[in-house]
């Protein structure tokens, strides 16, 4: 994320399956890393950073893809 020097910011997740790994807060420029838990259904959640919302959509891969009949 890009911010003015000295500008404080915080990153938060609105879903229990999205975890902020590092840089949950800081001042000035920074990088926010996150991970998502595995799922068996498609879902949508978001991360808010410095008042901006970033949507994360997780889809389930087709379990039959790549299997030969």
N, C-alpha and C positions, 0 to 999 in steps of 0.2 A: 504494500500500500504506500502511496505517496502522500506525505503531509508536510506542512510547514514546520521548520525547526522549532522545537519547543511545544508543538501542538500535541496534546495528549489524546490517545484513542484507546478503545477497548473492542475486542472481538468476542462475540457471544453466539452460541448456537441456540436455535429455537426447537431443536429435536434431540431427544436422548441418544439417537443413533449416529449423530454427527458430533465428533469430539475434536475440540481445538487441541492440537498437539504442542504448538510452541507459539510464542509471541501473542499471548492472549491480551496483552496490552503493551503500550509503549508510548514514546514521544518521537515525533518526526517520522521519517521513512521507516518501513519495516516489512517483514514478510509474515503472513499468517499461514500456518500449515494445519491441515485437518485430515481426518480419516473418517470413513463411514463403516458401520458394522454390516456384516453380510445380511442378506434378506432373501425371503422366498416370495416376496410381493414387491411390485413397483411402488415407489413412494417419492414424496417431494418434501423438502425442508429448506431451511435457509440459515445463513450466517449473517449477522449484522456487524459491520465494522465502521466505526466512526459515523454512525447514523445512516450508512448506506446498506442496503440489503442485497445479498447475493444468493440466488436460488440454486439449490442442488437437487437434481432429479436423478434418482437411482432406479435403474430398470433391471429386471431379472433377465438373464440370458436364456434363450430357448434351450431347455434341458435336452431336447431331442436333436439339436443342431450338431452336425458332424457324426451322428451315429448311422451306421449302415444297417439296412434292413436285411 
